[in-house]
Amino acid sequence: MENEGKVLVIHPEKCTGCRLCEMVCAVRHDGASNPARSRIRVMKWEMEGMYIPVSCQQCQDAPCMNVCPVGAISRNDELDTVEIDQDKCIGCRTCVAVCPFGAMSFNTTDRKVFKCDLCDGDPQCVRFCEVGCLEYIDAGDVSILKNKEAAAKLMIANQKATML
Amino acid sequence: MALKRKIAYINLSTGEIDIKPIPVDIRKKFIGGRGLDAYLLYNHSKKGCDPLGPDNPLIVSGGFLTATCASATARTHIMAKSPLTGLLGSANMGGFFAPEMAWAGFHHLVIKGKAKNPVYIYLHNGEIEIRDAKNIWGKTTTDSQWAIRDELNDQEVKSMVCGPAGENLVRIANVMTGIKNAGGRSGMGCVMGSKNLKAVAARGTMDINIAYPMDALEYNKRFIDQITSAKVNKTQGTLGTPFIWGATNSWGGIRTRNFQYNQCEYADDIEPERIDEICEETMGPYHMSGCFGCQVHCRAQYKIPSGPYKGVYDEGPEYTSQGAFGGEPDCKSAETILVGNHLVDQYGIDNLEAGSLISWAMELYEEGIITNKDTDGLALEFGNDEALLEMVKRIAFREGKVGNALADGGIAASKIFGKNSFDFLIQVKGMSNLHSDERATPALALNIATASRGSDHLRSRPAIDLYHLPVDVLRKIYSNPIPYDGPLSSEHTEYIGKAWQVFWQENCYMAVDCLGICKYHTTFLGATLPNFEDWTKVLYYNTGLEYTPEEIWDVAERCNMLERLFNLREGLTRDDLEKGDMLNHRYFDEPCKRGAPDVIGKFIDKKKFKKMIDEFYEHKGLDKDGVPKPETLKNLGLANEPSKMI
C-alpha cells in the first residue's frame, strides 16, 4: 500500500533562532555537536529579527535523485523520504549543486554528502522545538491547517468589521 | 570533545600566540568558564596592575559545557581587572559567540599586551590570526560585526566587540555580541579599547564529540521539559525579563528618582504588558528570540514605535533597561526606554551603569551640586527624557564636563563634582546598583554588598526569597548538596538564615558560570529548576568526566574564594565605602516611602546587617575582616596561590 507519508513542516515566523535543532540533529546523527553536520540550518537576517530554518523537502520529483550519475539517491516509500546510499555515492557533489534549497550538504571531514533522513520517522529537531516552529505531520493535513489559520484571520477581521 | 578545547595565550604587543591543552586535573579543580578565568586572572596579573595598561590580562571564555548537547550553554565570560572598580572585573553574556569559539577549537583566551594599531583576533578551526581593524574602528557594535563578516567573506562569523564607548576608554563600556547580548558590567569593553582590540571573531566547524550522545540527548530533553514547564520561564518566554517589573514595582522594590523612592508611580507606559504590545505591533505575534540552544527565549524583538528613531530595530529591552531609562530617572515613556536601550547597545555601554549614573547626576542637579554650567545648559532634571538620552551619548563620547566625568564611573565622578555628591551615589565597590531597592529585603542587600564584582544581582541573589516559600521547602533547596540545619525564614524582610542563602546562591551561580549555563536554568527566579545533582549527569553524558554534587560545590567555593583573593590583593576591606562589602548610608538612614504595607517604612538595620555579614564570612571560612583563614585556603586547595599551573 502506498504510504501517504508525513512531512516536516516549517513555520518560520515561530522560529526564535536558537539553533537547538542544528545541535540535536548533529548529535543524533554523528554523536557530535557541530552545526556543520546538521541537516537543518537556521538562516538569519539579524537586523530584521528574521530566522528561517531550511531543510530537505523530500521532493516528489527530487533534482538530487534525478541528477545522481550513479543512482545513489532513491525514494524510501515507507517514510516518503529521499535517501542516499553511502556505499554507491562517489562524492561528486552534483546533488549539492542542483538542490534548490541547499539542503544537500557536503561534509568536509568525512568527504561525504548528507541530508535530512527524518531520523527514521522520529525527527529530533521537531521533538526539541518547544515553540512549534517545526512539525512532523501528514502531508495532506498541511493545507487544512493553513485553511484553518486563514479562516481564523478572516473571522477576526469580520468581527472587527461588525464592531465598527 | 569538550576536553579537547584549548586555551590560547595571545600577546598583542609582540604578536606571540601560544596554544595549549587544558589538563583534566584543571577541569576537575576549576571546571571552566568564569571559575577557571578567576584562576587565570589571579595567576596572570600582578598586584596593583594598571587596568588600562598592557599587563592587565583580558580573559575570554566559554563554559565547560558550551556547545555540547546541554541546554542553554551559550554564555561567554569576560574577565580582567576592572577599570571601573580597580577590583575584579567580570562580565557574562549570552548569544552565539561562545559556542562558535568552541567549534573554532577554543574555550579560554588570555589576551595580554597592547596592539600598536587597532586589531581584531580571528579564531578559526584551531588557528588564530591577529588582523588589522582600521576599517572597523569607530563603528557601532552591530556595524563592526557585519563589517568583520564582510571582510572575512563569511556570514556565519560571530564576534564579540567593543563599541565607540570602549574605544573612547569609557570605564562603563561593555562587550557586545549580536544585537543585544551584552557583557555589561565592570567595563570589559574599556579593557578591550585600552588594548586596541576592537573584536574577537570566531568561526568553527570542528566537532565537539559527545561522550554518550544518546544519553546526553535524552537527558537534555528532560532538562528542557523541566525548564520550560516552570511557570516563571513560560512568562519569561512571553514577556522577557520585563515581567519582573510588574510584581517588583507593585510591592515597592524599584528605586525611583535615583534613590528617593522605592516605587515608580503612574507608569502604565513602561509596564511589561505595554512593552509587549509594542513588540507585537511592530514585530508580530511571534517576537521572542533565544540564545544558542535555549528554549526560554527571553529576548523580545521590537522596532521603535515613534519619534526620531521610529522604525529602528533592536532587541530587549530587558528589566534593567526599564529601570535604567524608566524608574531611576523617573521617565515614564516606553519610547524612551526603547531608544535608551538601542543607544547603549549601539555605543556599547552598560545600560545599568548608564541609567544609574545619569539618575544620580539628576539628583545632584536637583540638589544644586551640578549646575547648568556643568551641563552646558542641559536641564538634567528627573523626568526629562531628552536630557537622559542626550547624556547617554555624552558618556559614550566623553562630551562635556558631566559626560566625561560619568564616563569614568561614579566614584571618580564624585571627586570631580565634589561636595557631598558621593553620599547620593548608589554603588558598592565602585559599581552602580541595579534599579532594585533592597531596603526591605535584607537577603538581597547582603547579596549586593558582598558580590565579588561590585554591586550585582547575578552573583548571589536569593531571588526566591521573595516568594515566601515554606521553611521546609527552603530547607530542601538550601540543604543540597551540603547539609544545613541552621535557621531559615520565609519572610523576606527578615535577617534570619539569609547569610546561608546568599552563600548557597553564590556557589550555585559560580557553578553555572563555570559550566556556561544561563542563570534562568537554575535556582534563580524559579525554585524548581536544575542544580548541583542534575549537573553531575549533564557533565558525565557530555564530557565523560565524573563529578559528585559535592565536588561541583567545592569547585564553586574554590573559585569564589579565588575572586575574593583577587579583590583582597587589590585592596578590598570590609567596611570601606569605595572598596568594601558595604552599602551606601541611605540603605540604613532613609526608610522606604512607598510600597506594600510590609515594605513601607523599612530600612536596613545596620547592626543586624553587620551580624549577617559576620555569618556570611563564617560560612565562607573568612575571619571578621573578610580575609580567608589559613585552614580555609588549605581545605580549598588554594594554600599556594598563585600556583601557575596553567
Interface residues (C-beta under 8 A of the other chain):
Chain A: E13 K14 C15 T16 G17 C18 R19 L20 M23 V24 V27 R28 D30 G31 A32 S33 N34 P35 A36 R37 E46 M47 E48 G49 Y51 T108 T109 Q124 R127 F128 E130 V131
Chain B: A67 T68 C69 F96 W103 T142 W146 G178 I179 T205 M206 D207 I208 N209 I210 P213 A216 L217 N220 K221 I224 T228 M283 G284 P285 Y286 H287 M288 S289 G290 C291 F292 G293 C294 Q295 H297 Q301 Y313 E315
